[in-house]
């Protein structure tokens, strides 16, 4: 928000300079982004009046002007501006004047004619952007007056970057209130007496939007003369606040917006039918806005309508059809309170952002509407004349009620590390507009003013005390509190351990958006309809992801486009899966590998990764839980993965994730030249660890037996391992597959699997009979259940 310092000082004028004022506002949480001068640095420029103007004898584009302003009488000045003419008042830089850019005015001769000064435009004084000619001043400008003093060009423009919670400061009144509190200075607001009605005309108003609009104030004003321009003082204040002057009616509503913070709108009364209806729009209802844009309204948008049609988007922008024009004689002024939740996001959904929506989205004082309409009425009657009708004031049961907040003395000490006197606490909060309702030995209860939407809990009052007391005055102390150390169960592993394991294996962590392109979501998970965003940042971020895999593949493609041919990535984050019980948010861990198995080197062969490389990385994560035996990896299926290279991951029989190669059709559609391998697993299954238990090492020798078995090709090695563990007895301490062979020398429908079995007794040496009995039992069981034979 941009505010004129001189306008601010009309309300409150502390005995401090601009620099101190700016620092004060910033330290109070109202950060000042920039301070700029209204005009450039110049001296010796006065208000002049052209009393004579003749064509230059030797130049078609020059004029010889006689300019009044100096005590000695008219001064001859040669000027090249096209709008130089008798009767206008302009800035006159006299001999010796210093203009911006260190340019000094001297006596000169132009094409043989002497010139004793210079007539200036806005850009030459750096006081505006109009470079079309001379700066034409108001007709009543005092000739000979110092231009800087007359136009108050020593003024500064202060640009304040307000946080969304401080909507109460989106006006001169709000900033003045803050400055008054910080400096204990009186705030002098303009008197706003009620304007007596001179006619009985009223226009009915009906509230039909429930809690979205709980107060609407309107007034009919007839017989205005809109041809009268806004006074110069009003136009200057608008321009210095970043708004241009349009006509007196619009200027007044904009002025009230800037001064009090209440957005207003004026309708051409002759174009309204029967009554005002504040209602929700009909889906697809059309409305042409003031900017000429025609929009289709959504059903969640509130509109101001009459009996037949929508007239304006409530709190955002008026409609073109009922706009005030040069032919307007009668108007209907509105001033309303709209619930911020009913306005938030609506302007953005239509590609709009206005001063009104900016304020209503953040919250406007719900008690301000009557003052605003009285202030606007008085200004309009003064400027354009007319006759005002009585105020139409309609409310409903949804109007916000006064809020009360308690503050404990102990909370001030613990929150601010400061013991503040009771009188000082009450004084600070009273200056901020809060009213003390009750007090007890433990603390106070305050009522919150209607303009402070951001104060609702005790912590908000602490913040206010700190702001006004001064953050730089608060003591610096180490935090201290009687805190109990929360137990950390040993059976719960942290995510950092998983991250470190993957990083140690050559992975890099990726962080992708939770929003993805709907088409990409359909490629990876066609059976699940994702949650679509109403107002996405862009079309390719319109769906909530149902898997982390699309994001990782997108990162892979970005890396491939940048000549990175060996990629290992992982990501932890939420996926969002619609279910019968609502949206299910699951924490997942996903990984991806692509390219060569090891970095390029003279010592390594150029081999590409395969399924088992990724499976080994995943099993290293499972091993961190200390309960690797609880996990099972079985052949499975997934719509985005290769049918022959996909496996499901289970823990204690419950599905936890999937691992596999990206489907060849997806590789082709995404233009990825080589195979991609991915896994995605529920994070919760990896964070449950087994508490380690001590087992003494046996002093006795191990005994190893190797078995090479012929089984059908469709028998999984894991099935054999599970069966061997059941039959081998208690003394089997290690079991591994060390060879798988299919080919020459064996039945083409069978395969050879070689396994190593290691036995050890904790307290004695095992004998051959015990080992052979165990091996015989295993071979017999495998032969019966899997048709296995020794090779």
BELZIGI-V440359 format. One record per run of one state. SS is the DSSP state (H for helix, E for strand, C for the rest). FROM is the first residue (numbers start at 1). LEN is the number of residues. If there is no record, write none. Layout:
ss from len
SS FROM LEN
SS FROM LEN
This chain:
ss from len
C 1 1
E 2 3
H 5 7
C 12 6
H 18 10
C 28 3
E 31 7
C 38 5
E 43 13
C 56 7
E 63 6
C 69 6
E 75 5
C 80 9
E 89 11
C 100 3
E 103 2
C 105 3
E 108 3
C 111 2
E 113 3
C 116 2
E 118 3
C 121 2
H 123 3
C 126 10
E 136 1
C 137 9
E 146 1
H 147 4
C 151 5
E 156 6
C 162 5
H 167 3
C 170 2
H 172 12
C 184 20
E 204 4
C 208 2
H 210 3
E 213 10
C 223 9
H 232 9
C 241 7
H 248 13
C 261 3
E 264 5
H 269 3
C 272 3
E 275 6
C 281 5
E 286 4
C 290 4
E 294 3
C 297 5
E 302 4
C 306 4
E 310 4
C 314 3
E 317 3
C 320 11
E 331 8
C 339 1
H 340 4
C 344 2
H 346 4
C 350 5
H 355 8
C 363 6
H 369 16
C 385 2
E 387 2
C 389 3
E 392 4
C 396 7
E 403 6
H 409 8
C 417 5
H 422 10
C 432 3
E 435 6
C 441 2
E 443 6
C 449 9
H 458 12
C 470 1
H 471 3
C 474 18
E 492 1
C 493 2
H 495 10
C 505 3
E 508 2
C 510 5
E 515 2
C 517 1
H 518 7
C 525 7
E 532 1
C 533 6
H 539 3
C 542 1
E 543 2
C 545 4
H 549 12
C 561 6
E 567 13
C 580 2
E 582 13
C 595 1
E 596 1
C 597 11
E 608 1
C 609 2
H 611 14
C 625 3
H 628 3
E 631 5
C 636 5
E 641 11
C 652 2
E 654 9
C 663 1
H 664 6
C 670 6
E 676 7
H 683 5
E 688 1
C 689 14
E 703 10
C 713 4
H 717 12
C 729 3
E 732 10
C 742 8
E 750 10
C 760 8
H 768 19
C 787 2
E 789 2
C 791 1
